């Protein structure tokens, strides 16, 4: 199964890694590791997380207040957003 990112989701990931790295050296790396571990869990069990919208599921990232919003498109996982859980929850819907 392949994984692809919406361009805005890629920017969210890069921005969050940079933010955490500025707060504490190594924390950005830790964040990225947790995000990719979550994506690995999604690839292994794509139907394990609840729907938050039609065709969109949310997997929670451990240790950090983020959720990965994704669509399971047969042989592909499409990451729609890397959503901070304390921000406007529906901002990503315009990406669909």
Backbone as a ProteinNet text record, in pm:
[ID]
protein_1_A
[PRIMARY]
XXXXXXXXXXXXXXXXXXXXXXXXXXXXXXXXXXXXXXXXXXXXXXXXXXXXXXXXXXXXXXXXXXXXXXXXXXXXXXXXXXXXXXXXXXXXXXXX
[TERTIARY]
85	0	89.5	52.1	129.2	62	139.5	90.4	126.2	29.2	57	-7.4	45.9	1	-58.1	-163.8	-210.1	-96.8	-68.7	41.2	30	-90.4	-108.1	-75.7	-102.9	-69.2	82.9	153.2	299.7	351.9	291.6	332.3	303.3	189.7	156	257.9	298.2	398.3	530.8	577.2	705	698.6	588	572.9	570.7	503.2	496.8	632.2	703.9	838.5	927.8	921.4	1002.7	964.9	835	787.5	842.8	827.4	873.2	1024.8	1093.7	1240.4	1290.2	1221	1256.8	1232.4	1130.9	1099	1203.9	1247.3	1347.2	1418.3	1550.1	1623.4	1591.2	1558.6	1524.1	1374.4	1297.8	1153.9	1085.4	1134.8	1080.4	1100.3	1216.2	1243.7	1148.5	1130	1038.4	896.7	855.7	723.1	712	810.6	808.5	803.7	879.2	878	737.3	671.4	536	436.6	450.1	360.6	377.3	501.3	523.4	487.5	500.4	455.4	303	233.3	88.3	49.3	120.5	92.5	116.2	220.3	244.8	127.9	72.1	-43.6	-164.9	-180.3	-291.1	-275.7	-155.5	-130.9	-162.4	-124.1	-147	-294.9	-365.8	-507.5	-586.8	-608.5	-671.6	-813.9	-885.3	-1023.9	-1037.3	-928.3	-931.9	-977.7	-972.9	-1004.8	-1140.6	-1203.4	-1339.2	-1343.4	-1457.1	-1482.3	-1509.8	-1458.5	-1490.6	-1571.3	-1577.2	-1655	-1670.8	-1746.2	-1767	-1632.6	-1590.8	-1467.9	-1338.9	-1346	-1226.7	-1222.6	-1110.8	-1089.5	-981.2	-979.4	-877.7	-806.2	-674.6	-588.5	-513.8	-513.8	-449.1	-299.4	-220.9	-75.6	-46.3	35	71.2	164.1	152.2	237.3	211.3	147.7	128.9	-18.6	-67.2	-209.8	-242.4	-219.1	-243.6	-320.3	-397.6	-465.4	-429.9	-418.7	-393	-525.9	-570.5	-694.1	-657.8	-722.6	-684.1	-803.1	-785.1	-882.2	-815.4	-888	-841.3	-893.4	-804.3	-842.3	-786.4	-846.4	-805	-660.3	-566.6	-426.5	-346.1	-414.1	-344.5	-408.5	-324.4	-370	-337.3	-439.3	-419.8	-437.8	-328.8	-331.9	-383.6	-500	-565.8	-511	-485	-439.8	-367.5	-276.4	-214.4	-270.3	-378	-459.6	-421.4	-391.1	-372.1	-509.7	-521.7	-652	-710.8	-633.2	-683.6	-706.7	-722.1	-748.3	-881	-919.8	-1047.7	-1060.5	-1157	-1162	-1198.9	-1271.4	-1318.4	-1240.9	-1128.1	-1055.1	-1012.1	-989.7	-936.3	-1040.8	-1168.7	-1274.8	-1266.1	-1213.4	-1202.1	-1098.8	-1020.2	-919.2	-978.2	-1100.9	-1160.8	-1210.1
-117.6	0	123.8	222.6	346.2	454.5	553.8	668.2	794.4	883.2	1013.4	1121	1241.2	1353.9	1463.3	1524.4	1649.2	1749.5	1838.2	1934.4	2015	2050.1	2125.5	2038.9	1909.6	1819	1807.2	1804.3	1803.1	1928.7	2042.6	2168.8	2167.9	2111.3	2101.8	2016.7	1906.7	1820	1893.7	1956.2	2029	2142	2213.9	2323.6	2275.4	2165.6	2112	2058.6	1990.9	1942.7	2060.5	2164.6	2284.5	2348.3	2360.1	2418.4	2341.7	2209.7	2130.3	2132	2135.3	2138.3	2269.7	2380.3	2510	2511.9	2439.9	2436.4	2359.1	2247.2	2164	2079	2089.3	2009	1859.5	1797.7	1656.4	1629.7	1727.3	1706.4	1701.1	1777.6	1771.6	1634.2	1577.5	1441.1	1342.6	1355.9	1267.8	1277.7	1399.4	1420.3	1348.4	1366.3	1301.3	1149.3	1094.9	950.1	904.2	977.5	940.6	950.7	1054.1	1069.4	950.8	917.9	807.5	672	656.9	533.7	522.2	633.6	634.3	599.3	655.8	623.4	474.7	418.9	274.8	193.3	237.4	166.8	179.1	295.8	316.3	224.1	215.1	127.8	-17.8	-58.6	-196.5	-225.5	-128.2	-146.5	-21.4	1.5	127.1	149.4	43.9	59.6	66.2	75.9	69.6	199.8	311.4	439.6	488.9	572.4	618.2	721.4	723.3	825.3	958.8	1066	1200.8	1275.8	1219.1	1273.1	1158.5	1179.8	1075.8	1038.6	915.2	865	909.5	986	1038.2	984.3	924.6	871.7	954.4	942.2	1012.7	914.9	908.9	829.8	927.2	899.1	987.6	958.5	1065.6	1055.3	1046.4	951.3	936.7	1049.8	1090.1	1189.2	1333.1	1357.1	1492.1	1513.4	1639.2	1665.1	1678.9	1572.8	1573.9	1449.8	1467.4	1356	1355.6	1237.4	1223.3	1191.3	1281.1	1260.5	1199.9	1088.4	1017.2	950.4	923.2	847	717.1	608.6	477.4	458.3	467.1	458.7	330	217.4	84	55.6	69.6	37.4	158.7	266.9	390.7	458.5	511.8	598	741	826.2	966.3	1049.3	1111.3	1194.2	1332.1	1365.3	1491.8	1604.1	1573.3	1676.1	1613.2	1688.5	1658.1	1765.7	1731.4	1829.7	1842.8	1964.9	1993.9	1987.4	1915.1	1888.7	2005.9	2112.7	2228.1	2348.7	2323	2430	2404	2494.2	2481.7	2344.6	2263.8	2124.9	2101.9	2190.1	2162.3	2228.9	2290.2	2367.9	2284.9	2158.3	2070.6	2029.3	2049.7	2001.9	2062.7	2180.2	2242.5	2171.1	2080.4	2005	1886.4	1851.4	1732	1758.9
0	0	0	-79.4	-86.6	-3.3	32.1	109	32.4	18.5	-40.8	46.2	34.2	116.8	30	77.1	18.9	41.1	-54	-34.5	95.1	133.3	258.4	379.7	372.2	482.7	496	383.4	388.4	457.3	425.2	488.6	637.9	675.4	817.5	891.4	831.5	893.8	908.9	803.3	809.7	912	915.6	1010.8	1155.1	1179.6	1315.7	1360.2	1270.8	1304.3	1339.6	1259.1	1285.3	1418.5	1444.7	1570	1690.4	1690	1803.8	1816.3	1705	1709.9	1768.7	1739.3	1797.7	1948.1	1993.8	2136.6	2215.6	2157.2	2224.6	2119	2111.1	2012.9	2028.5	1916.6	1916.4	1925.1	1972.8	1986.9	1850.1	1755.4	1619.5	1559.1	1582.2	1536.1	1602.5	1733.7	1806.5	1750	1718.8	1660.2	1525.9	1440.3	1308.7	1323	1417.5	1440.7	1479.1	1566.3	1608.9	1493.4	1410.5	1295.6	1201	1167.6	1073.6	1134.8	1265	1330.6	1320.6	1334.5	1320.3	1177.5	1081.1	941	914.9	973.7	958.7	1014.3	1127.5	1184.5	1091.8	1031.7	937.5	816.2	763.9	648.1	683.5	802.5	844.9	869.8	929.2	964.8	925.8	797.8	754.5	805.2	837.4	881.9	1034.2	1105.9	1252	1318.9	1249.7	1312	1266.5	1348.9	1318.5	1205.3	1138.5	1037.3	1106.1	1048.9	1095.4	990.3	871.8	760.6	660.6	558.3	458.1	394.8	415.3	355.3	421.2	529.3	596.3	739.8	773.7	908.8	979.3	1113.3	1191.6	1282.9	1268.1	1356.5	1446.4	1574.1	1670.4	1679.2	1688.6	1704.5	1853.9	1892.6	2033.5	2077	2202.3	2268.1	2226.3	2113.8	2061.6	2026.9	2038.7	2013.8	1865.2	1790.3	1645.3	1604.2	1498.5	1434.7	1287.2	1231.1	1088.6	1022.3	935.7	861.8	727.9	695.2	574.1	508	379.3	302	259.6	274.1	228.9	87.4	-9.2	-150.4	-210.6	-172.4	-217	-180	-272.1	-246.4	-200.3	-164	-132.5	-11.5	74.8	184.5	143.1	143	107.5	233.9	280.4	401.1	361.8	413.6	382.6	470.6	597.7	690.6	809.1	863.8	992.3	1084.9	1152.8	1222.6	1369.5	1410	1552	1616.7	1725.1	1785.3	1862.4	1880.9	1955.9	1865.2	1736.5	1640.2	1571.7	1483.6	1412.9	1347.7	1390.9	1347.5	1200.8	1137	1001.4	889.9	920.5	820.1	699	718	613.5	510.1	537	447.2	307	294.2	160.7	73.3	131.6	55.7	-18.7	12.1	-49.1	-189.6
[MASK]
++++++++++++++++++++++++++++++++++++++++++++++++++++++++++++++++++++++++++++++++++++++++++++++++

